[in-house]
Amino acid sequence: MGTTAQPPPADGELADLADLLMTVARDLQGRHGTVEGVVALTATETTVMRHLDRNPGTSPSAAAAATGLQRSNLSATVRSLEAKGLVERSHDAHDGRAVALHPTALAARNLGLLRTHWASRLRRALDAGDGHDDGHGHGDAVRSALALLERVEHGLAADR
């Protein structure tokens, strides 16, 4: 038994998806200050920390390219993150001019607190949306959404 091909999403559907993503992201980002023990970050700092968490030891140039930031903006952001105790620089033993950026233990703690907070908020939002409070029944939908959003993220990064 064959499957029928799905039509591609319409422009309006894609625009609606983008609008919802931005709304959800703003809501989650805007509540960071209410999480006890979390170091508050700007949107740019969040972008840089996300990259460094996934790519510890990356160079400033590579981080700027990967995040789409101008090198001067990345430098200012890294200085701010260093002042907050979230990033540290190291120098290559063979080339003292080469700099690598690393998230600190405080950054790992900060991210852990945020991920716990995000998961809790999303679980409550999903439960409120369907009238259940058992946290079940959304696993496949969440995994499908993750796969779709990862594809979108990679496509957008390739389009920079």
C-alpha positions as a Markdown table, in Angstrom:
| # | Residue | x | y | z |
|---|---|---|---|---|
| 1 | Met | 0.0 | 0.0 | 0.0 |
| 2 | Gly | 1.6 | 3.3 | -1.1 |
| 3 | Thr | 1.5 | 6.6 | 0.6 |
| 4 | Thr | 0.1 | 9.7 | -1.1 |
| 5 | Ala | 2.4 | 12.6 | -1.5 |
| 6 | Gln | 1.8 | 15.5 | 0.7 |
| 7 | Pro | 1.5 | 18.9 | -1.0 |
| 8 | Pro | 4.3 | 21.4 | -0.1 |
| 9 | Pro | 3.4 | 23.9 | 2.5 |
| 10 | Ala | 1.8 | 27.1 | 1.3 |
| 11 | Asp | 3.6 | 30.4 | 1.8 |
| 12 | Gly | 0.9 | 31.5 | 4.3 |
| 13 | Glu | 1.5 | 28.3 | 6.3 |
| 14 | Leu | 5.3 | 28.9 | 6.3 |
| 15 | Ala | 4.7 | 32.5 | 7.4 |
| 16 | Asp | 2.4 | 31.4 | 10.2 |
| 17 | Leu | 5.0 | 28.9 | 11.3 |
| 18 | Ala | 7.7 | 31.6 | 11.4 |
| 19 | Asp | 5.3 | 33.9 | 13.4 |
| 20 | Leu | 4.5 | 31.2 | 15.9 |
| 21 | Leu | 8.2 | 30.3 | 16.3 |
| 22 | Met | 9.1 | 33.9 | 17.0 |
| 23 | Thr | 6.2 | 34.3 | 19.5 |
| 24 | Val | 7.2 | 31.1 | 21.4 |
| 25 | Ala | 10.9 | 32.1 | 21.4 |
| 26 | Arg | 10.1 | 35.6 | 22.7 |
| 27 | Asp | 8.0 | 34.1 | 25.5 |
| 28 | Leu | 10.6 | 31.6 | 26.5 |
| 29 | Gln | 13.4 | 34.2 | 26.2 |
| 30 | Gly | 11.5 | 36.9 | 28.1 |
| 31 | Arg | 11.0 | 34.7 | 31.2 |
| 32 | His | 14.7 | 33.9 | 31.8 |
| 33 | Gly | 14.9 | 36.7 | 34.3 |
| 34 | Thr | 12.3 | 35.0 | 36.5 |
| 35 | Val | 14.3 | 31.8 | 36.8 |
| 36 | Glu | 16.2 | 31.8 | 40.1 |
| 37 | Gly | 20.0 | 31.5 | 39.6 |
| 38 | Val | 20.0 | 32.1 | 35.9 |
| 39 | Val | 22.4 | 34.6 | 34.5 |
| 40 | Ala | 20.3 | 36.8 | 32.2 |
| 41 | Leu | 21.4 | 37.0 | 28.6 |
| 42 | Thr | 20.6 | 39.1 | 25.6 |
| 43 | Ala | 19.3 | 37.5 | 22.4 |
| 44 | Thr | 22.8 | 37.9 | 20.9 |
| 45 | Glu | 24.5 | 36.4 | 23.9 |
| 46 | Thr | 22.1 | 33.5 | 23.8 |
| 47 | Thr | 23.0 | 32.9 | 20.2 |
| 48 | Val | 26.7 | 32.9 | 20.9 |
| 49 | Met | 26.4 | 30.7 | 24.0 |
| 50 | Arg | 24.3 | 28.2 | 22.0 |
| 51 | His | 27.1 | 28.0 | 19.4 |
| 52 | Leu | 29.8 | 27.7 | 22.0 |
| 53 | Asp | 28.0 | 25.0 | 24.0 |
| 54 | Arg | 27.7 | 22.9 | 20.8 |
| 55 | Asn | 31.2 | 23.8 | 19.6 |
| 56 | Pro | 33.5 | 24.4 | 22.6 |
| 57 | Gly | 37.0 | 25.5 | 21.6 |
| 58 | Thr | 35.8 | 27.3 | 18.4 |
| 59 | Ser | 37.7 | 30.3 | 17.2 |
| 60 | Pro | 36.1 | 33.8 | 17.3 |
| 61 | Ser | 36.1 | 33.9 | 13.5 |
| 62 | Ala | 34.3 | 30.6 | 13.2 |
| 63 | Ala | 31.8 | 31.6 | 15.9 |
| 64 | Ala | 31.1 | 34.9 | 14.1 |
| 65 | Ala | 30.6 | 33.1 | 10.8 |
| 66 | Ala | 28.4 | 30.4 | 12.4 |
| 67 | Thr | 26.2 | 32.9 | 14.2 |
| 68 | Gly | 26.0 | 35.4 | 11.4 |
| 69 | Leu | 27.5 | 38.2 | 13.6 |
| 70 | Gln | 30.1 | 40.8 | 12.4 |
| 71 | Arg | 33.4 | 40.0 | 14.0 |
| 72 | Ser | 33.3 | 43.3 | 16.0 |
| 73 | Asn | 29.8 | 42.4 | 17.4 |
| 74 | Leu | 31.0 | 39.0 | 18.3 |
| 75 | Ser | 34.0 | 40.4 | 20.1 |
| 76 | Ala | 31.8 | 42.8 | 22.2 |
| 77 | Thr | 29.4 | 39.9 | 23.0 |
| 78 | Val | 32.3 | 37.6 | 24.1 |
| 79 | Arg | 33.7 | 40.4 | 26.3 |
| 80 | Ser | 30.2 | 40.7 | 27.9 |
| 81 | Leu | 30.0 | 36.9 | 28.4 |
| 82 | Glu | 33.4 | 36.8 | 29.9 |
| 83 | Ala | 32.4 | 39.6 | 32.4 |
| 84 | Lys | 29.4 | 37.4 | 33.3 |
| 85 | Gly | 31.7 | 34.4 | 33.9 |
| 86 | Leu | 30.2 | 32.4 | 31.1 |
| 87 | Val | 33.0 | 32.3 | 28.5 |
| 88 | Glu | 36.8 | 31.9 | 28.8 |
| 89 | Arg | 39.5 | 32.3 | 26.2 |
| 90 | Ser | 42.4 | 30.0 | 25.8 |
| 91 | His | 45.5 | 30.3 | 23.5 |
| 92 | Asp | 46.8 | 27.5 | 21.3 |
| 93 | Ala | 50.1 | 26.1 | 22.7 |
| 94 | His | 51.7 | 26.0 | 19.2 |
| 95 | Asp | 50.4 | 29.4 | 18.1 |
| 96 | Gly | 49.9 | 31.9 | 20.9 |
| 97 | Arg | 47.9 | 34.2 | 18.5 |
| 98 | Ala | 45.2 | 31.6 | 18.0 |
| 99 | Val | 42.3 | 32.0 | 20.4 |
| 100 | Ala | 39.7 | 29.4 | 21.4 |
| 101 | Leu | 36.4 | 30.2 | 23.1 |
| 102 | His | 35.0 | 27.8 | 25.8 |
| 103 | Pro | 31.9 | 27.9 | 27.9 |
| 104 | Thr | 32.6 | 27.8 | 31.6 |
| 105 | Ala | 31.2 | 25.6 | 34.4 |
| 106 | Leu | 28.8 | 28.5 | 35.2 |
| 107 | Ala | 27.6 | 28.5 | 31.6 |
| 108 | Ala | 26.9 | 24.7 | 31.8 |
| 109 | Arg | 24.9 | 25.3 | 35.1 |
| 110 | Asn | 23.1 | 28.2 | 33.5 |
| 111 | Leu | 22.1 | 26.1 | 30.5 |
| 112 | Gly | 21.0 | 23.3 | 32.7 |
| 113 | Leu | 18.7 | 25.6 | 34.7 |
| 114 | Leu | 17.3 | 27.1 | 31.5 |
| 115 | Arg | 16.7 | 23.7 | 29.8 |
| 116 | Thr | 14.9 | 22.5 | 32.9 |
| 117 | His | 12.8 | 25.7 | 33.0 |
| 118 | Trp | 12.0 | 25.4 | 29.2 |
| 119 | Ala | 11.0 | 21.8 | 29.5 |
| 120 | Ser | 8.7 | 22.5 | 32.4 |
| 121 | Arg | 7.1 | 25.5 | 30.6 |
| 122 | Leu | 6.6 | 23.5 | 27.4 |
| 123 | Arg | 5.2 | 20.5 | 29.3 |
| 124 | Arg | 2.6 | 22.8 | 31.1 |
| 125 | Ala | 1.8 | 24.5 | 27.8 |
| 126 | Leu | 1.2 | 21.2 | 26.0 |
| 127 | Asp | -0.9 | 19.9 | 28.9 |
| 128 | Ala | -3.0 | 23.1 | 29.0 |
| 129 | Gly | -3.5 | 23.0 | 25.3 |
| 130 | Asp | -5.1 | 19.5 | 25.3 |
| 131 | Gly | -6.8 | 19.5 | 28.7 |
| 132 | His | -4.5 | 16.8 | 30.1 |
| 133 | Asp | -2.0 | 17.1 | 32.9 |
| 134 | Asp | -0.3 | 13.8 | 32.5 |
| 135 | Gly | 2.5 | 14.9 | 30.1 |
| 136 | His | 1.8 | 12.0 | 27.8 |
| 137 | Gly | 0.7 | 11.8 | 24.2 |
| 138 | His | 3.0 | 14.4 | 22.7 |
| 139 | Gly | 6.2 | 12.4 | 22.2 |
| 140 | Asp | 5.8 | 11.7 | 18.5 |
| 141 | Ala | 4.7 | 15.3 | 17.8 |
| 142 | Val | 7.6 | 16.7 | 19.7 |
| 143 | Arg | 10.1 | 14.5 | 17.9 |
| 144 | Ser | 8.6 | 15.4 | 14.6 |
| 145 | Ala | 8.8 | 19.1 | 15.4 |
| 146 | Leu | 12.4 | 18.7 | 16.5 |
| 147 | Ala | 13.3 | 17.0 | 13.2 |
| 148 | Leu | 11.5 | 19.7 | 11.2 |
| 149 | Leu | 13.1 | 22.6 | 13.2 |
| 150 | Glu | 16.6 | 21.1 | 12.9 |
| 151 | Arg | 16.1 | 20.9 | 9.1 |
| 152 | Val | 14.9 | 24.5 | 9.1 |
| 153 | Glu | 17.9 | 25.6 | 11.2 |
| 154 | His | 20.4 | 23.9 | 8.9 |
| 155 | Gly | 18.7 | 25.3 | 5.8 |
| 156 | Leu | 18.8 | 28.8 | 7.3 |
| 157 | Ala | 22.4 | 28.5 | 8.3 |
| 158 | Ala | 23.3 | 27.4 | 4.8 |
| 159 | Asp | 21.5 | 30.4 | 3.4 |
| 160 | Arg | 23.6 | 32.9 | 5.4 |
